Amino acid sequence: MTERCGLVAVVGAPNAGKSTLVNALVGQKVAIVSPKAQTTRVRLMGIAIQGEAQILLLDTPGIFAPRRRLDRAMVAAAWGGAQDADLIALVIDAKTGFSTRIEEMLDTLKGRREPKILVLNKVDVTAKEELLTLTARLSERLDFEEIFMVSATTGDGVGDLKSALAARMPEGPWHFPEEQVSDATDRMLAAEVTREQLYHQLHAELPYASAIETEKYEERKDGSVAIHQQILVGRPTQRAIVLGKGGARIREIGAAARQELSQLLGRKVHLFLHVKVKPDWEEDRGLYRDIGLDWVE
């Protein structure tokens, strides 16, 4: 059989479940997931295999109305990820339904030449009548080649979607080895895992006023790895929140991130976290480069 390989840009509004869907299609975790919107900041590629097809899935930041420089860089990364894709998969939160934001995305997608499919996610918690109404409304606005109804959380419909994506991939050699599941470097993955723990453990206490900078990633002779990271925050009060009483919170964050990284990397991890107050971290060009975003004026 002939090998196939292609690029699928997974786009949608924040919290539509794009990262959960990419993880489900790959078959293991490659993108961080949080109930908070705008969790994904960078374009991470998940690599899924179905038969002779290798499907390169770009998990893009959610598309929203940008206010800050970081917001603008994230939205630019989302639309940039759709360039040169063989297919665009628009993921919609079926439970949330139609919105002005979705209307704006549909208008933008109209002008793009790439073939588009619609993925209605979270159908397990959405009434059937609402699904039918939403599908009809979206189809009126944009001519989708196919429509899929899935639950990325339970896995319902994900297999059918994966098979359809594989069938749409153009003929050509695979771009990555069979065992590789993501193009993210271990250094980038380490920063994302720690950032995910910040979201999980701090909830609304520290919205988006933080970033992770991996200062050192050191392979040790015994096969373990030592990772030194800076958690950047804008104000001293935010530093106190991350540290917690007597340093308890940052120890919990570190322990959870260390355990997950050990599983993902398949080796012992020594994780050292430091919290630094840097009021202008969003204006640091080097940080944007490190986390994989382009500087946007």
Backbone hydrogen bonds, N-H to C=O, Kabsch-Sander energy under -0.5 kcal/mol:
donor,donor_aa,acceptor,acceptor_aa,energy
4,R,52,E,-2.2
5,C,170,P,-2.5
6,G,54,Q,-1.6
8,V,56,L,-3.3
9,A,7,L,-0.5
9,A,87,L,-2.4
10,V,8,V,-0.7
10,V,58,L,-2.4
11,V,9,A,-0.8
11,V,89,A,-2.2
13,A,91,V,-0.6
16,A,13,A,-1.4
21,L,17,G,-2.2
22,V,18,K,-2.7
23,N,19,S,-2.5
24,A,20,T,-2.0
25,L,21,L,-2.4
26,V,22,V,-2.4
27,G,23,N,-2.3
28,Q,23,N,-0.9
39,T,36,K,-0.6
44,L,42,V,-0.8
44,L,59,D,-1.6
46,G,44,L,-0.6
46,G,57,L,-3.0
47,I,181,V,-2.5
48,A,46,G,-0.6
48,A,55,I,-2.8
50,Q,53,A,-2.4
53,A,50,Q,-2.3
54,Q,4,R,-2.4
55,I,48,A,-3.5
55,I,53,A,-0.6
56,L,6,G,-2.8
56,L,54,Q,-0.6
57,L,46,G,-3.4
57,L,55,I,-0.8
58,L,8,V,-2.9
58,L,56,L,-0.7
59,D,44,L,-3.2
59,D,57,L,-0.9
60,T,10,V,-1.4
60,T,58,L,-1.0
63,I,12,G,-2.6
64,F,62,G,-0.6
72,R,68,R,-2.3
73,A,69,R,-2.4
74,M,70,L,-2.3
75,V,71,D,-2.5
76,A,72,R,-2.3
77,A,73,A,-1.9
78,A,74,M,-1.9
79,W,75,V,-2.3
80,G,76,A,-2.4
81,G,77,A,-1.9
82,A,78,A,-0.6
82,A,79,W,-0.8
83,Q,80,G,-1.1
85,A,82,A,-1.5
86,D,7,L,-2.0
87,L,7,L,-1.3
88,I,115,P,-2.5
89,A,9,A,-2.9
89,A,87,L,-0.5
90,L,88,I,-0.7
90,L,117,I,-2.5
91,V,11,V,-3.1
91,V,89,A,-0.7
92,I,90,L,-0.5
92,I,119,V,-2.6
94,A,92,I,-1.0
94,A,121,N,-2.3
97,G,93,D,-2.2
103,E,99,S,-2.2
104,E,100,T,-2.2
105,M,101,R,-2.0
106,L,102,I,-2.5
107,D,103,E,-1.9
108,T,104,E,-2.0
109,L,105,M,-2.6
110,K,106,L,-1.6
111,G,107,D,-0.7
111,G,108,T,-0.9
112,R,109,L,-1.8
117,I,88,I,-2.5
118,L,146,E,-2.4
119,V,90,L,-3.0
120,L,118,L,-0.6
120,L,148,F,-3.2
121,N,92,I,-3.0
121,N,119,V,-0.7
123,V,150,V,-1.8
125,V,122,K,-1.4
126,T,123,V,-1.2
131,L,127,A,-1.9
132,L,128,K,-2.2
133,T,129,E,-2.2
134,L,130,E,-2.5
135,T,131,L,-2.7
136,A,132,L,-2.2
137,R,133,T,-2.1
138,L,134,L,-2.5
139,S,135,T,-2.3
140,E,136,A,-1.6
141,R,137,R,-1.0
142,L,138,L,-1.7
144,F,142,L,-1.3
145,E,116,K,-3.0
146,E,116,K,-0.5
148,F,118,L,-2.9
150,V,120,L,-2.9
150,V,148,F,-0.5
151,S,156,D,-2.4
155,G,151,S,-2.7
158,V,155,G,-1.6
159,G,155,G,-0.6
161,L,157,G,-1.9
162,K,158,V,-2.6
163,S,159,G,-2.2
164,A,160,D,-2.0
165,L,161,L,-2.5
166,A,162,K,-2.4
167,A,163,S,-2.0
168,R,164,A,-1.1
168,R,165,L,-0.5
169,M,165,L,-0.7
169,M,166,A,-1.0
172,G,3,E,-2.3
180,Q,177,P,-1.5
183,D,45,M,-1.4
189,L,185,T,-2.8
190,A,186,D,-2.2
191,A,187,R,-1.5
192,E,188,M,-2.2
193,V,189,L,-2.4
194,T,190,A,-1.9
195,R,191,A,-2.1
196,E,192,E,-2.2
197,Q,193,V,-1.7
198,L,194,T,-1.7
199,Y,195,R,-1.9
200,H,196,E,-2.5
201,Q,197,Q,-2.6
202,L,198,L,-2.1
203,H,199,Y,-1.5
205,E,202,L,-2.7
206,L,203,H,-0.7
211,A,232,L,-1.5
213,E,230,Q,-2.9
214,T,212,I,-0.5
215,E,213,E,-0.9
215,E,228,H,-1.8
216,K,228,H,-1.6
218,E,226,A,-3.0
219,E,217,Y,-0.5
220,R,224,S,-2.9
223,G,220,R,-1.9
225,V,268,K,-1.9
226,A,218,E,-3.0
227,I,225,V,-0.5
227,I,270,H,-3.3
228,H,216,K,-2.6
229,Q,227,I,-0.5
229,Q,272,F,-2.8
230,Q,213,E,-3.1
231,I,274,H,-3.6
232,L,211,A,-3.1
232,L,230,Q,-0.8
233,V,276,K,-2.3
234,G,209,A,-0.7
238,Q,235,R,-0.6
239,R,235,R,-1.6
240,A,236,P,-2.0
241,I,237,T,-1.5
242,V,238,Q,-2.2
243,L,239,R,-2.4
244,G,240,A,-2.4
247,G,244,G,-1.9
248,A,245,K,-1.6
249,R,243,L,-0.9
250,I,243,L,-1.5
251,R,247,G,-1.5
252,E,248,A,-1.8
253,I,249,R,-2.5
254,G,250,I,-2.5
255,A,251,R,-2.5
256,A,252,E,-2.3
257,A,253,I,-2.4
258,R,254,G,-2.6
259,Q,255,A,-2.2
260,E,256,A,-2.0
261,L,257,A,-2.6
262,S,258,R,-2.2
263,Q,259,Q,-1.6
264,L,260,E,-2.6
265,L,261,L,-3.0
266,G,262,S,-1.2
267,R,262,S,-1.0
270,H,225,V,-3.0
271,L,269,V,-0.6
272,F,227,I,-3.1
272,F,270,H,-0.5
273,L,271,L,-0.5
274,H,229,Q,-1.9
276,K,231,I,-2.6
276,K,274,H,-0.5
278,K,233,V,-3.6
278,K,276,K,-0.7
281,W,278,K,-2.0
283,E,280,D,-2.3
284,D,281,W,-1.5
285,R,283,E,-0.9
288,Y,284,D,-1.5
289,R,285,R,-2.0
290,D,286,G,-2.2
291,I,287,L,-2.1
292,G,289,R,-1.1
293,L,288,Y,-2.9
